[in-house]
Protein backbone atom coordinates (compact mmCIF):
# COMPACT_ATOMS: atom_id res chain seq x y z
CA UNK A 1 0.00 0.00 0.00
CA UNK A 2 1.15 3.44 -0.77
CA UNK A 3 1.53 5.55 2.37
CA UNK A 4 0.94 8.81 0.49
CA UNK A 5 -2.65 7.90 -0.55
CA UNK A 6 -5.67 8.17 1.71
CA UNK A 7 -7.57 5.37 -0.03
CA UNK A 8 -6.81 1.79 -0.99
CA UNK A 9 -6.89 0.72 -4.60
CA UNK A 10 -9.36 -2.02 -5.52
CA UNK A 11 -6.50 -4.51 -5.79
CA UNK A 12 -5.18 -3.59 -2.32
CA UNK A 13 -8.66 -3.85 -0.81
CA UNK A 14 -9.34 -7.25 -2.36
CA UNK A 15 -5.92 -8.56 -1.35
CA UNK A 16 -6.43 -7.39 2.25
CA UNK A 17 -9.92 -8.94 2.35
CA UNK A 18 -8.62 -12.25 1.02
CA UNK A 19 -5.93 -12.31 3.72
CA UNK A 20 -8.52 -11.77 6.43
CA UNK A 21 -10.75 -14.56 5.13
CA UNK A 22 -7.85 -16.99 4.71
CA UNK A 23 -6.17 -16.21 8.03
CA UNK A 24 -9.28 -15.93 10.19
CA UNK A 25 -9.43 -19.62 11.18
CA UNK A 26 -5.70 -19.60 11.97
CA UNK A 27 -5.92 -16.37 13.97
CA UNK A 28 -8.80 -17.72 16.06
CA UNK A 29 -11.42 -15.30 14.77
CA UNK A 30 -14.99 -16.56 15.25
CA UNK A 31 -15.91 -18.04 11.86
CA UNK A 32 -18.43 -19.01 10.71
CA UNK A 33 -21.06 -16.98 12.51
CA UNK A 34 -24.06 -18.85 13.82
CA UNK A 35 -27.51 -17.48 14.53
CA UNK A 36 -28.54 -17.33 18.16
CA UNK A 37 -31.96 -18.38 19.36
CA UNK A 38 -33.99 -15.49 20.70
CA UNK A 39 -34.89 -15.12 24.33
CA UNK A 40 -38.62 -14.89 23.60
CA UNK A 41 -40.77 -17.38 25.48
CA UNK A 42 -42.31 -20.13 23.32
CA UNK A 43 -45.98 -19.52 22.61
CA UNK A 44 -48.47 -22.13 21.38
CA UNK A 45 -50.41 -20.54 18.51
CA UNK A 46 -52.75 -23.24 17.18
CA UNK A 47 -53.06 -26.87 16.17
CA UNK A 48 -52.37 -27.94 12.60
CA UNK A 49 -55.93 -29.24 12.25
CA UNK A 50 -57.36 -25.83 13.21
CA UNK A 51 -55.84 -24.03 10.21
CA UNK A 52 -57.59 -23.62 6.86
CA UNK A 53 -55.73 -22.57 3.72
CA UNK A 54 -55.88 -18.80 3.22
CA UNK A 55 -57.52 -18.01 6.58
CA UNK A 56 -55.09 -16.10 8.82
CA UNK A 57 -55.14 -16.31 12.60
CA UNK A 58 -54.20 -13.10 14.45
CA UNK A 59 -52.07 -13.17 17.61
CA UNK A 60 -49.56 -10.94 19.44
CA UNK A 61 -45.88 -11.88 19.44
CA UNK A 62 -43.32 -11.68 20.96
CA UNK A 63 -45.37 -9.76 23.54
CA UNK A 64 -48.80 -8.13 23.87
CA UNK A 65 -49.34 -5.18 21.56
CA UNK A 66 -47.15 -6.49 18.73
CA UNK A 67 -49.60 -7.92 16.17
CA UNK A 68 -48.74 -10.93 14.03
CA UNK A 69 -50.55 -13.51 11.94
CA UNK A 70 -50.32 -17.26 11.38
CA UNK A 71 -51.49 -18.62 8.04
CA UNK A 72 -51.54 -21.82 6.04
CA UNK A 73 -50.69 -20.72 2.50
CA UNK A 74 -51.39 -23.94 0.59
CA UNK A 75 -47.99 -23.74 -1.13
CA UNK A 76 -44.51 -24.37 0.30
CA UNK A 77 -42.97 -21.27 1.87
CA UNK A 78 -39.59 -20.23 3.22
CA UNK A 79 -39.52 -21.02 6.93
CA UNK A 80 -42.80 -22.90 6.65
CA UNK A 81 -43.67 -25.81 8.94
CA UNK A 82 -46.12 -28.67 8.69
CA UNK A 83 -46.28 -31.63 6.32
CA UNK A 84 -46.40 -29.33 3.28
CA UNK A 85 -44.09 -26.61 4.67
CA UNK A 86 -46.86 -24.08 4.09
CA UNK A 87 -47.60 -22.74 7.59
CA UNK A 88 -45.88 -19.40 8.30
CA UNK A 89 -46.25 -16.47 10.67
CA UNK A 90 -45.24 -12.83 10.34
CA UNK A 91 -45.45 -9.52 12.14
CA UNK A 92 -48.30 -7.43 10.74
CA UNK A 93 -46.48 -4.15 11.24
CA UNK A 94 -44.93 -2.73 8.04
CA UNK A 95 -41.15 -2.40 8.15
CA UNK A 96 -41.22 1.02 6.47
CA UNK A 97 -43.10 3.18 8.98
CA UNK A 98 -44.93 0.61 11.08
CA UNK A 99 -48.21 0.80 9.19
CA UNK A 100 -50.88 -1.76 10.11
CA UNK A 101 -51.01 -4.77 7.76
CA UNK A 102 -53.72 -6.66 9.66
CA UNK A 103 -56.54 -7.53 7.29
CA UNK A 104 -54.51 -7.00 4.10
CA UNK A 105 -53.69 -10.67 3.40
CA UNK A 106 -54.29 -11.69 -0.23
CA UNK A 107 -54.74 -15.48 -0.15
CA UNK A 108 -54.76 -15.83 -3.93
CA UNK A 109 -51.21 -14.46 -4.23
CA UNK A 110 -49.87 -15.24 -0.70
CA UNK A 111 -49.12 -11.55 -0.20
CA UNK A 112 -49.52 -9.31 2.84
CA UNK A 113 -50.35 -5.73 1.91
CA UNK A 114 -50.52 -3.17 0.58
CA UNK A 115 -49.73 -1.12 3.66
CA UNK A 116 -52.24 1.73 3.97
CA UNK A 117 -49.43 4.25 4.52
CA UNK A 118 -47.17 3.78 1.48
CA UNK A 119 -48.53 0.71 -0.35
CA UNK A 120 -45.76 -1.78 0.49
CA UNK A 121 -46.62 -5.44 -0.14
CA UNK A 122 -44.73 -8.50 1.10
CA UNK A 123 -44.37 -12.03 -0.36
CA UNK A 124 -45.11 -14.56 2.39
CA UNK A 125 -43.77 -17.51 0.38
CA UNK A 126 -40.26 -15.98 0.34
CA UNK A 127 -39.67 -15.00 3.98
CA UNK A 128 -41.76 -11.83 3.68
CA UNK A 129 -39.57 -10.04 1.11
CA UNK A 130 -40.75 -6.70 -0.27
CA UNK A 131 -42.65 -6.96 -3.55
CA UNK A 132 -43.45 -3.27 -4.02
CA UNK A 133 -43.58 -0.07 -2.02
CA UNK A 134 -41.29 1.99 0.18
CA UNK A 135 -40.11 -0.65 2.66
CA UNK A 136 -36.56 -1.92 2.21
CA UNK A 137 -36.65 -4.78 4.73
CA UNK A 138 -38.60 -8.02 4.74
CA UNK A 139 -41.34 -8.53 7.30
CA UNK A 140 -40.16 -10.01 10.59
CA UNK A 141 -40.93 -13.73 10.37
CA UNK A 142 -41.99 -15.62 13.46
CA UNK A 143 -39.89 -18.77 13.79
CA UNK A 144 -42.21 -21.75 14.16
CA UNK A 145 -41.73 -25.31 15.41
CA UNK A 146 -44.11 -28.23 15.62
CA UNK A 147 -44.71 -30.00 18.92
CA UNK A 148 -46.87 -32.90 17.83
CA UNK A 149 -49.71 -31.12 16.07
CA UNK A 150 -49.23 -27.88 18.02
CA UNK A 151 -47.66 -24.91 16.23
CA UNK A 152 -45.30 -23.08 18.57
CA UNK A 153 -43.71 -19.64 18.07
CA UNK A 154 -40.12 -19.86 19.32
CA UNK A 155 -38.46 -16.70 18.03
CA UNK A 156 -38.43 -13.83 15.60
CA UNK A 157 -36.32 -13.37 12.50
CA UNK A 158 -36.00 -9.62 11.89
CA UNK A 159 -36.82 -6.40 13.69
CA UNK A 160 -40.29 -5.00 14.30
CA UNK A 161 -40.56 -1.32 13.37
CA UNK A 162 -40.46 0.94 16.41
CA UNK A 163 -39.86 -1.83 18.93
CA UNK A 164 -36.52 -1.90 20.68
CA UNK A 165 -37.12 -5.26 22.37
CA UNK A 166 -37.17 -7.51 19.28
CA UNK A 167 -33.46 -7.83 18.67
CA UNK A 168 -33.35 -11.41 19.91
CA UNK A 169 -31.83 -10.45 23.25
CA UNK A 170 -33.33 -11.94 26.36
PATORLO-612825 format. One record per residue (C-alpha): residue in one letter; z, x, y. Coordinates in Angstrom, 2 decimals, decimal comma. Example, Ala and Ser with C-alpha at 12.3 -4.5 7.8 and 13.67 -1.06 7.14 Angstrom:
BEGIN
SITE   code         z         x         y
SITE      A      7,80     12,30     -4,50
SITE      S      7,14     13,67     -1,06
***
This chain:
BEGIN
SITE   code         z         x         y
SITE      X      0,00      0,00      0,00
SITE      X     -0,77      1,15      3,44
SITE      X      2,37      1,53      5,55
SITE      X      0,49      0,94      8,81
SITE      X     -0,55     -2,65      7,90
SITE      X      1,71     -5,67      8,17
SITE      X     -0,03     -7,57      5,37
SITE      X     -0,99     -6,81      1,79
SITE      X     -4,60     -6,89      0,72
SITE      X     -5,52     -9,36     -2,02
SITE      X     -5,79     -6,50     -4,51
SITE      X     -2,32     -5,18     -3,59
SITE      X     -0,81     -8,66     -3,85
SITE      X     -2,36     -9,34     -7,25
SITE      X     -1,35     -5,92     -8,56
SITE      X      2,25     -6,43     -7,39
SITE      X      2,35     -9,92     -8,94
SITE      X      1,02     -8,62    -12,25
SITE      X      3,72     -5,93    -12,31
SITE      X      6,43     -8,52    -11,77
SITE      X      5,13    -10,75    -14,56
SITE      X      4,71     -7,85    -16,99
SITE      X      8,03     -6,17    -16,21
SITE      X     10,19     -9,28    -15,93
SITE      X     11,18     -9,43    -19,62
SITE      X     11,97     -5,70    -19,60
SITE      X     13,97     -5,92    -16,37
SITE      X     16,06     -8,80    -17,72
SITE      X     14,77    -11,42    -15,30
SITE      X     15,25    -14,99    -16,56
SITE      X     11,86    -15,91    -18,04
SITE      X     10,71    -18,43    -19,01
SITE      X     12,51    -21,06    -16,98
SITE      X     13,82    -24,06    -18,85
SITE      X     14,53    -27,51    -17,48
SITE      X     18,16    -28,54    -17,33
SITE      X     19,36    -31,96    -18,38
SITE      X     20,70    -33,99    -15,49
SITE      X     24,33    -34,89    -15,12
SITE      X     23,60    -38,62    -14,89
SITE      X     25,48    -40,77    -17,38
SITE      X     23,32    -42,31    -20,13
SITE      X     22,61    -45,98    -19,52
SITE      X     21,38    -48,47    -22,13
SITE      X     18,51    -50,41    -20,54
SITE      X     17,18    -52,75    -23,24
SITE      X     16,17    -53,06    -26,87
SITE      X     12,60    -52,37    -27,94
SITE      X     12,25    -55,93    -29,24
SITE      X     13,21    -57,36    -25,83
SITE      X     10,21    -55,84    -24,03
SITE      X      6,86    -57,59    -23,62
SITE      X      3,72    -55,73    -22,57
SITE      X      3,22    -55,88    -18,80
SITE      X      6,58    -57,52    -18,01
SITE      X      8,82    -55,09    -16,10
SITE      X     12,60    -55,14    -16,31
SITE      X     14,45    -54,20    -13,10
SITE      X     17,61    -52,07    -13,17
SITE      X     19,44    -49,56    -10,94
SITE      X     19,44    -45,88    -11,88
SITE      X     20,96    -43,32    -11,68
SITE      X     23,54    -45,37     -9,76
SITE      X     23,87    -48,80     -8,13
SITE      X     21,56    -49,34     -5,18
SITE      X     18,73    -47,15     -6,49
SITE      X     16,17    -49,60     -7,92
SITE      X     14,03    -48,74    -10,93
SITE      X     11,94    -50,55    -13,51
SITE      X     11,38    -50,32    -17,26
SITE      X      8,04    -51,49    -18,62
SITE      X      6,04    -51,54    -21,82
SITE      X      2,50    -50,69    -20,72
SITE      X      0,59    -51,39    -23,94
SITE      X     -1,13    -47,99    -23,74
SITE      X      0,30    -44,51    -24,37
SITE      X      1,87    -42,97    -21,27
SITE      X      3,22    -39,59    -20,23
SITE      X      6,93    -39,52    -21,02
SITE      X      6,65    -42,80    -22,90
SITE      X      8,94    -43,67    -25,81
SITE      X      8,69    -46,12    -28,67
SITE      X      6,32    -46,28    -31,63
SITE      X      3,28    -46,40    -29,33
SITE      X      4,67    -44,09    -26,61
SITE      X      4,09    -46,86    -24,08
SITE      X      7,59    -47,60    -22,74
SITE      X      8,30    -45,88    -19,40
SITE      X     10,67    -46,25    -16,47
SITE      X     10,34    -45,24    -12,83
SITE      X     12,14    -45,45     -9,52
SITE      X     10,74    -48,30     -7,43
SITE      X     11,24    -46,48     -4,15
SITE      X      8,04    -44,93     -2,73
SITE      X      8,15    -41,15     -2,40
SITE      X      6,47    -41,22      1,02
SITE      X      8,98    -43,10      3,18
SITE      X     11,08    -44,93      0,61
SITE      X      9,19    -48,21      0,80
SITE      X     10,11    -50,88     -1,76
SITE      X      7,76    -51,01     -4,77
SITE      X      9,66    -53,72     -6,66
SITE      X      7,29    -56,54     -7,53
SITE      X      4,10    -54,51     -7,00
SITE      X      3,40    -53,69    -10,67
SITE      X     -0,23    -54,29    -11,69
SITE      X     -0,15    -54,74    -15,48
SITE      X     -3,93    -54,76    -15,83
SITE      X     -4,23    -51,21    -14,46
SITE      X     -0,70    -49,87    -15,24
SITE      X     -0,20    -49,12    -11,55
SITE      X      2,84    -49,52     -9,31
SITE      X      1,91    -50,35     -5,73
SITE      X      0,58    -50,52     -3,17
SITE      X      3,66    -49,73     -1,12
SITE      X      3,97    -52,24      1,73
SITE      X      4,52    -49,43      4,25
SITE      X      1,48    -47,17      3,78
SITE      X     -0,35    -48,53      0,71
SITE      X      0,49    -45,76     -1,78
SITE      X     -0,14    -46,62     -5,44
SITE      X      1,10    -44,73     -8,50
SITE      X     -0,36    -44,37    -12,03
SITE      X      2,39    -45,11    -14,56
SITE      X      0,38    -43,77    -17,51
SITE      X      0,34    -40,26    -15,98
SITE      X      3,98    -39,67    -15,00
SITE      X      3,68    -41,76    -11,83
SITE      X      1,11    -39,57    -10,04
SITE      X     -0,27    -40,75     -6,70
SITE      X     -3,55    -42,65     -6,96
SITE      X     -4,02    -43,45     -3,27
SITE      X     -2,02    -43,58     -0,07
SITE      X      0,18    -41,29      1,99
SITE      X      2,66    -40,11     -0,65
SITE      X      2,21    -36,56     -1,92
SITE      X      4,73    -36,65     -4,78
SITE      X      4,74    -38,60     -8,02
SITE      X      7,30    -41,34     -8,53
SITE      X     10,59    -40,16    -10,01
SITE      X     10,37    -40,93    -13,73
SITE      X     13,46    -41,99    -15,62
SITE      X     13,79    -39,89    -18,77
SITE      X     14,16    -42,21    -21,75
SITE      X     15,41    -41,73    -25,31
SITE      X     15,62    -44,11    -28,23
SITE      X     18,92    -44,71    -30,00
SITE      X     17,83    -46,87    -32,90
SITE      X     16,07    -49,71    -31,12
SITE      X     18,02    -49,23    -27,88
SITE      X     16,23    -47,66    -24,91
SITE      X     18,57    -45,30    -23,08
SITE      X     18,07    -43,71    -19,64
SITE      X     19,32    -40,12    -19,86
SITE      X     18,03    -38,46    -16,70
SITE      X     15,60    -38,43    -13,83
SITE      X     12,50    -36,32    -13,37
SITE      X     11,89    -36,00     -9,62
SITE      X     13,69    -36,82     -6,40
SITE      X     14,30    -40,29     -5,00
SITE      X     13,37    -40,56     -1,32
SITE      X     16,41    -40,46      0,94
SITE      X     18,93    -39,86     -1,83
SITE      X     20,68    -36,52     -1,90
SITE      X     22,37    -37,12     -5,26
SITE      X     19,28    -37,17     -7,51
SITE      X     18,67    -33,46     -7,83
SITE      X     19,91    -33,35    -11,41
SITE      X     23,25    -31,83    -10,45
SITE      X     26,36    -33,33    -11,94
***
